[in-house]
Amino acid sequence: MKKIKVLLASPRGFCAGVKRAIDMVDLALKKNQEPIYVRHEIVHNERVVNDLKKKGAIFVKELEEAPKNSKVIFSAHGVSKKVKQDAKLYKQLTIDATCPLVSKVHQQIKLYDKKGYKILLIGHKGHPEVDGIEGQVSQNIIIIENEKQAKDLKIKEQTKVAYVTQTTLSLNDTSDIIKILRSKIPNIVGPDLDDICYATQNRQIAVSKLADMSDLVFVVGGENSSNTNRLAEIVKKKSIPVYRISGREDIKEDWLNGIKTLGITSGASSPEILIDEIIELLRNNYNIVSVENLDGIRENIKFKPLEKFS
């Protein structure tokens, strides 16, 4: 008789910033007769984007793909000042769905710039959130992606230096980079790990606990989702087999050979239905599937969606 135990990490899935951004698109579609355009993926999840497309949302890579005088929503990752200026140039009405925790980093970097600091940004070059943070100021920001870049950093003495971080990084990796920067530049100022959002931190703590109890872990989320990839990295570092999957269609049957306890978690932009579908798949292939939600940090944070285009 085939049986498997499934452990579900807690918390997992949607965070408050992601839910707010999706709600903004939903509300705009319900309240407006004209087409609603969304610049970039509203969040990094293919299922979410496809569901919104079915409801009528039109996704574009750049603003010039949307007509002049149209209504455009900016993604949860945030945008540069230039993107907002371009929207005015195209006479487009906009709603900014930037996560409030990302907006906080935008304010920090502008303040450091105003005070004359040379700014370092700990994050992944090319990620939309990093592009948006970098685009808040005119100075050439130095992006630090790893410990080696931090060690190799050369800054003139007497230079005032500050750092900010992308919100979806690994807590441990970011902490190590900050330690290197503080040893090289004793007077550097920055938020320590406070820029890494509560949901990222909570999901990383939860997946670490999950990995210790599992023979195999599935991390459900988009390939381009930074926070999802960090979760998979945490499990991998514990030498526990792990697969980052977009959904049940990615699962190969031989992955589960000999597995008695399967751990499942999901990134902050992944809807719970993806996990429900995986459990349904398991129930179709096993005689007994027991499912347990692990205890974890309770999240009560909610962000109110914006509804008015301006």
Buried (B, 14 or more C-beta within 10 A) or exposed (E): EEEBBBBBBBBBBBBBBBBBBBBBBBBBBEEEEEBBBBBBBBBBBBBBBEBBEEEEBBBBEEBEEBBEEBBBBBBBBBBBBEBBEBBEEBEBBBBBBBBBBBBBBBEBBBEBBEEEBBBBBBBBEEBBBBBBBBBBBEEEBBBBBBBEBBEEBEBEEEEBBBBBBBBBBBBBBBEBBBEBBBEBBEEBEBBEBBBBBBBBBBBBBBBBBBBEBBBBBBBBBBEBBBBBBBBBBBBBBEEBBBBBBBBBEBBEEEBBEEBEBBBBBBBBBBBEEBBEBBBEBBBEEBEEBEBEEBEBEEBEEEBEBBEEBE
